[in-house]
Structure formats: C-alpha cells, structure tokens
Amino acid sequence: MVHIIAGTEGRSFDGPLYRAIDRVAQICLGIAGVQLVTLIVIFGWLVFGRYVLNDTPTWVEQLSLILVVWIAFLGAAAGVWYNTHLSVDFIRALFPRPLRSVLCWVALIALVGFGLIMAKYGWELASKTWPRRIPMLGFSEGWRAVPMAICGVLTVIFTAAHMVMRTQGYRPEED
C-alpha cells in the first residue's frame, strides 16, 4: 500500500495516476532542494569573495532572487499535494460532519480557482517580461514568473486529484 499524502493511513490510493502525481510532487521538492543548496553555496561564495578576495560577485543577488522564487513556488505546489499548508481546521471542526464535507469541497473549488488564476497571470507575466534581460545574468526576466505559472498548473492538478480522492472515500476532516 502506498501512502502518498498526509492523513491517508489505512486507505489505499496507489493507482498509477496517483503514483505519477506523487512523483511530480517529489520532483518539485527535489528541484527546490537542489536550488536551496545552490543558494547556500552561492551565498558562501559571496561571503568568501567579499571578505577574502575583496571582490564581491555582483551576480549573486540577482541569481538568489530567482532561486528564492523557484524554491517558494515549487515548495508551495508540493505543499498542496501533501496537505502541508497552514489551515484553519478548528473553525471547520465546529460544524457538524455533513457541513464539514461541504466546506472542504468549497475550499477545494476555491483552490482550483486560485491555481487557475496563478497559471493564467503567471504565464502572462512571463510572456510580457520575456524580452527583457536580467542585469548581470543575461537571461530572460520571464524566468522570474515561470514558477508562478507552473505552481498554478500543479495546484489545479493536485487539487483535482484530491477531489477525485474525496469521491473515493478520502476524508481528512473526519480524522
């Protein structure tokens, strides 16, 4: 039995689609992890260059800004799949079970809408800023907005999968 998200103990959601979605979330976290290590290394180079070589590398700030955006959005997308985002469950817990289920559906639908908005406007922002170059790095400014579009698409996919799982008996609000 494969447990792909928090709160699925005792339930089997191990079909090929769910394994593929879980793998995408793992890849997001893996990429974000590599980027975080890269961020630490380049800041180490910044400190070494500034205090030992007395020659501050100017590209570090621009690259670190891009890395932080990628880390945040890829981590946020994976957080949707793994249900690790901060939520206000105690309010929902005050309601009777049938109403809790309705509130979960409302939250899932709102999350799909939010993901669609992020995807649309992330794509628009990336395409509008694509011709501009980032100073000191030389590549497109659009790379700062691409992760927002990716996160939006992944949020929709991950939330749609949660919706399907709810129809198959996954009820985290009842745990």
C-alpha positions as YAML, in Angstrom:
chain: A
units: angstrom
residues:
- id: 1
  name: MET
  ca: [0.00, 0.00, 0.00]
- id: 2
  name: VAL
  ca: [1.33, 3.42, -0.94]
- id: 3
  name: HIS
  ca: [0.54, 6.41, 1.28]
- id: 4
  name: ILE
  ca: [1.02, 9.43, -0.92]
- id: 5
  name: ILE
  ca: [-0.38, 12.19, 1.22]
- id: 6
  name: ALA
  ca: [-0.71, 13.00, 4.88]
- id: 7
  name: GLY
  ca: [-3.78, 11.53, 6.52]
- id: 8
  name: THR
  ca: [-4.22, 8.54, 4.20]
- id: 9
  name: GLU
  ca: [-3.17, 5.89, 6.71]
- id: 10
  name: GLY
  ca: [-5.34, 2.82, 6.25]
- id: 11
  name: ARG
  ca: [-6.53, 3.92, 2.81]
- id: 12
  name: SER
  ca: [-5.02, 2.76, -0.44]
- id: 13
  name: PHE
  ca: [-4.54, 5.37, -3.11]
- id: 14
  name: ASP
  ca: [-1.89, 3.62, -5.13]
- id: 15
  name: GLY
  ca: [-3.10, 3.71, -8.72]
- id: 16
  name: PRO
  ca: [-0.71, 4.72, -11.48]
- id: 17
  name: LEU
  ca: [-2.20, 8.22, -11.74]
- id: 18
  name: TYR
  ca: [-1.74, 8.89, -8.03]
- id: 19
  name: ARG
  ca: [1.81, 7.49, -8.10]
- id: 20
  name: ALA
  ca: [2.61, 9.74, -11.07]
- id: 21
  name: ILE
  ca: [1.19, 12.79, -9.31]
- id: 22
  name: ASP
  ca: [3.12, 11.91, -6.16]
- id: 23
  name: ARG
  ca: [6.27, 11.57, -8.25]
- id: 24
  name: VAL
  ca: [5.73, 15.04, -9.74]
- id: 25
  name: ALA
  ca: [5.41, 16.45, -6.20]
- id: 26
  name: GLN
  ca: [8.61, 14.65, -5.19]
- id: 27
  name: ILE
  ca: [10.39, 16.08, -8.22]
- id: 28
  name: CYS
  ca: [9.22, 19.58, -7.24]
- id: 29
  name: LEU
  ca: [10.66, 19.09, -3.76]
- id: 30
  name: GLY
  ca: [13.87, 17.62, -5.19]
- id: 31
  name: ILE
  ca: [14.38, 20.56, -7.54]
- id: 32
  name: ALA
  ca: [13.61, 23.02, -4.75]
- id: 33
  name: GLY
  ca: [16.09, 21.19, -2.51]
- id: 34
  name: VAL
  ca: [18.86, 21.39, -5.11]
- id: 35
  name: GLN
  ca: [18.08, 25.07, -5.60]
- id: 36
  name: LEU
  ca: [18.26, 25.65, -1.85]
- id: 37
  name: VAL
  ca: [21.68, 24.02, -1.68]
- id: 38
  name: THR
  ca: [22.74, 26.12, -4.68]
- id: 39
  name: LEU
  ca: [21.52, 29.23, -2.88]
- id: 40
  name: ILE
  ca: [23.60, 28.35, 0.18]
- id: 41
  name: VAL
  ca: [26.68, 27.72, -1.96]
- id: 42
  name: ILE
  ca: [26.41, 30.99, -3.87]
- id: 43
  name: PHE
  ca: [25.97, 32.93, -0.64]
- id: 44
  name: GLY
  ca: [29.06, 31.18, 0.66]
- id: 45
  name: TRP
  ca: [30.85, 32.37, -2.48]
- id: 46
  name: LEU
  ca: [29.51, 35.88, -1.85]
- id: 47
  name: VAL
  ca: [30.95, 35.94, 1.68]
- id: 48
  name: PHE
  ca: [34.26, 34.44, 0.52]
- id: 49
  name: GLY
  ca: [34.52, 36.91, -2.36]
- id: 50
  name: ARG
  ca: [33.65, 39.89, -0.22]
- id: 51
  name: TYR
  ca: [35.82, 39.20, 2.82]
- id: 52
  name: VAL
  ca: [38.67, 37.06, 1.50]
- id: 53
  name: LEU
  ca: [39.14, 38.14, -2.12]
- id: 54
  name: ASN
  ca: [37.86, 41.67, -1.53]
- id: 55
  name: ASP
  ca: [35.91, 41.32, -4.79]
- id: 56
  name: THR
  ca: [32.14, 40.97, -4.31]
- id: 57
  name: PRO
  ca: [30.43, 38.88, -7.01]
- id: 58
  name: THR
  ca: [27.58, 41.08, -8.22]
- id: 59
  name: TRP
  ca: [25.56, 38.35, -9.90]
- id: 60
  name: VAL
  ca: [24.76, 36.57, -6.61]
- id: 61
  name: GLU
  ca: [21.92, 38.90, -5.64]
- id: 62
  name: GLN
  ca: [20.06, 38.51, -8.93]
- id: 63
  name: LEU
  ca: [20.51, 34.73, -9.03]
- id: 64
  name: SER
  ca: [19.44, 34.35, -5.41]
- id: 65
  name: LEU
  ca: [16.23, 36.30, -6.10]
- id: 66
  name: ILE
  ca: [15.36, 33.91, -8.91]
- id: 67
  name: LEU
  ca: [16.21, 30.85, -6.84]
- id: 68
  name: VAL
  ca: [14.05, 32.01, -3.93]
- id: 69
  name: VAL
  ca: [11.05, 32.44, -6.24]
- id: 70
  name: TRP
  ca: [11.54, 28.95, -7.72]
- id: 71
  name: ILE
  ca: [12.02, 27.36, -4.28]
- id: 72
  name: ALA
  ca: [8.91, 29.04, -2.88]
- id: 73
  name: PHE
  ca: [6.58, 28.18, -5.76]
- id: 74
  name: LEU
  ca: [7.76, 24.59, -6.23]
- id: 75
  name: GLY
  ca: [7.51, 24.03, -2.48]
- id: 76
  name: ALA
  ca: [4.04, 25.59, -2.42]
- id: 77
  name: ALA
  ca: [2.83, 23.31, -5.21]
- id: 78
  name: ALA
  ca: [4.12, 20.21, -3.41]
- id: 79
  name: GLY
  ca: [2.50, 21.52, -0.23]
- id: 80
  name: VAL
  ca: [-0.88, 21.40, -1.94]
- id: 81
  name: TRP
  ca: [-0.41, 17.72, -2.74]
- id: 82
  name: TYR
  ca: [0.93, 16.76, 0.69]
- id: 83
  name: ASN
  ca: [-1.61, 18.88, 2.62]
- id: 84
  name: THR
  ca: [1.16, 20.68, 4.47]
- id: 85
  name: HIS
  ca: [-0.10, 24.23, 4.12]
- id: 86
  name: LEU
  ca: [-1.32, 26.05, 7.18]
- id: 87
  name: SER
  ca: [-5.07, 25.74, 7.52]
- id: 88
  name: VAL
  ca: [-7.69, 26.84, 9.99]
- id: 89
  name: ASP
  ca: [-9.24, 23.47, 10.77]
- id: 90
  name: PHE
  ca: [-10.65, 24.37, 14.16]
- id: 91
  name: ILE
  ca: [-13.36, 26.54, 12.57]
- id: 92
  name: ARG
  ca: [-14.45, 23.71, 10.26]
- id: 93
  name: ALA
  ca: [-14.37, 21.29, 13.22]
- id: 94
  name: LEU
  ca: [-17.05, 23.36, 14.96]
- id: 95
  name: PHE
  ca: [-19.60, 22.36, 12.31]
- id: 96
  name: PRO
  ca: [-21.43, 19.02, 12.01]
- id: 97
  name: ARG
  ca: [-19.87, 16.37, 9.71]
- id: 98
  name: PRO
  ca: [-22.09, 16.96, 6.65]
- id: 99
  name: LEU
  ca: [-21.33, 20.67, 6.71]
- id: 100
  name: ARG
  ca: [-17.60, 19.98, 7.19]
- id: 101
  name: SER
  ca: [-17.65, 17.99, 3.98]
- id: 102
  name: VAL
  ca: [-19.37, 20.83, 2.12]
- id: 103
  name: LEU
  ca: [-16.79, 23.29, 3.45]
- id: 104
  name: CYS
  ca: [-13.98, 21.01, 2.24]
- id: 105
  name: TRP
  ca: [-15.50, 20.97, -1.24]
- id: 106
  name: VAL
  ca: [-15.81, 24.77, -1.20]
- id: 107
  name: ALA
  ca: [-12.14, 25.05, -0.19]
- id: 108
  name: LEU
  ca: [-11.07, 22.65, -2.95]
- id: 109
  name: ILE
  ca: [-13.06, 24.53, -5.59]
- id: 110
  name: ALA
  ca: [-11.59, 27.84, -4.39]
- id: 111
  name: LEU
  ca: [-8.10, 26.32, -4.57]
- id: 112
  name: VAL
  ca: [-8.68, 25.23, -8.17]
- id: 113
  name: GLY
  ca: [-9.79, 28.78, -8.97]
- id: 114
  name: PHE
  ca: [-6.71, 30.21, -7.28]
- id: 115
  name: GLY
  ca: [-4.46, 27.81, -9.21]
- id: 116
  name: LEU
  ca: [-6.08, 28.81, -12.50]
- id: 117
  name: ILE
  ca: [-5.54, 32.48, -11.71]
- id: 118
  name: MET
  ca: [-1.89, 31.86, -10.81]
- id: 119
  name: ALA
  ca: [-1.34, 29.87, -14.00]
- id: 120
  name: LYS
  ca: [-3.00, 32.48, -16.22]
- id: 121
  name: TYR
  ca: [-1.33, 35.54, -14.76]
- id: 122
  name: GLY
  ca: [1.99, 33.80, -14.25]
- id: 123
  name: TRP
  ca: [2.02, 32.90, -17.92]
- id: 124
  name: GLU
  ca: [1.03, 36.43, -18.93]
- id: 125
  name: LEU
  ca: [3.71, 37.96, -16.74]
- id: 126
  name: ALA
  ca: [6.36, 35.58, -18.07]
- id: 127
  name: SER
  ca: [5.44, 36.26, -21.68]
- id: 128
  name: LYS
  ca: [5.38, 40.04, -21.17]
- id: 129
  name: THR
  ca: [8.76, 40.12, -19.42]
- id: 130
  name: TRP
  ca: [10.45, 37.53, -21.64]
- id: 131
  name: PRO
  ca: [12.16, 40.05, -23.97]
- id: 132
  name: ARG
  ca: [13.91, 41.85, -21.07]
- id: 133
  name: ARG
  ca: [17.24, 40.57, -19.75]
- id: 134
  name: ILE
  ca: [18.21, 40.31, -16.09]
- id: 135
  name: PRO
  ca: [21.21, 42.57, -15.42]
- id: 136
  name: MET
  ca: [24.43, 40.71, -14.58]
- id: 137
  name: LEU
  ca: [22.95, 37.35, -15.58]
- id: 138
  name: GLY
  ca: [21.89, 37.93, -19.16]
- id: 139
  name: PHE
  ca: [18.91, 35.62, -19.28]
- id: 140
  name: SER
  ca: [15.24, 36.47, -19.60]
- id: 141
  name: GLU
  ca: [13.34, 38.31, -16.89]
- id: 142
  name: GLY
  ca: [10.46, 35.93, -17.66]
- id: 143
  name: TRP
  ca: [12.19, 33.19, -15.65]
- id: 144
  name: ARG
  ca: [11.07, 35.03, -12.52]
- id: 145
  name: ALA
  ca: [7.39, 34.46, -13.41]
- id: 146
  name: VAL
  ca: [7.54, 30.96, -14.91]
- id: 147
  name: PRO
  ca: [7.42, 29.23, -11.49]
- id: 148
  name: MET
  ca: [4.15, 31.03, -10.66]
- id: 149
  name: ALA
  ca: [2.55, 29.58, -13.80]
- id: 150
  name: ILE
  ca: [3.96, 26.12, -13.05]
- id: 151
  name: CYS
  ca: [2.72, 26.29, -9.47]
- id: 152
  name: GLY
  ca: [-0.74, 27.31, -10.69]
- id: 153
  name: VAL
  ca: [-0.97, 24.37, -13.07]
- id: 154
  name: LEU
  ca: [0.30, 21.94, -10.43]
- id: 155
  name: THR
  ca: [-2.11, 23.36, -7.85]
- id: 156
  name: VAL
  ca: [-5.01, 22.64, -10.21]
- id: 157
  name: ILE
  ca: [-3.76, 19.11, -10.93]
- id: 158
  name: PHE
  ca: [-3.05, 18.26, -7.29]
- id: 159
  name: THR
  ca: [-6.37, 19.70, -6.11]
- id: 160
  name: ALA
  ca: [-8.30, 17.88, -8.83]
- id: 161
  name: ALA
  ca: [-6.65, 14.65, -7.65]
- id: 162
  name: HIS
  ca: [-7.74, 15.46, -4.08]
- id: 163
  name: MET
  ca: [-11.28, 15.94, -5.38]
- id: 164
  name: VAL
  ca: [-11.21, 12.52, -7.02]
- id: 165
  name: MET
  ca: [-9.81, 11.00, -3.82]
- id: 166
  name: ARG
  ca: [-12.66, 12.56, -1.81]
- id: 167
  name: THR
  ca: [-15.14, 10.83, -4.11]
- id: 168
  name: GLN
  ca: [-13.29, 7.57, -3.30]
- id: 169
  name: GLY
  ca: [-13.59, 7.95, 0.46]
- id: 170
  name: TYR
  ca: [-10.66, 10.17, 1.49]
- id: 171
  name: ARG
  ca: [-12.00, 12.44, 4.25]
- id: 172
  name: PRO
  ca: [-9.17, 14.16, 6.14]
- id: 173
  name: GLU
  ca: [-11.58, 16.42, 8.04]
- id: 174
  name: GLU
  ca: [-13.07, 13.34, 9.72]
- id: 175
  name: ASP
  ca: [-9.71, 12.08, 11.01]
...
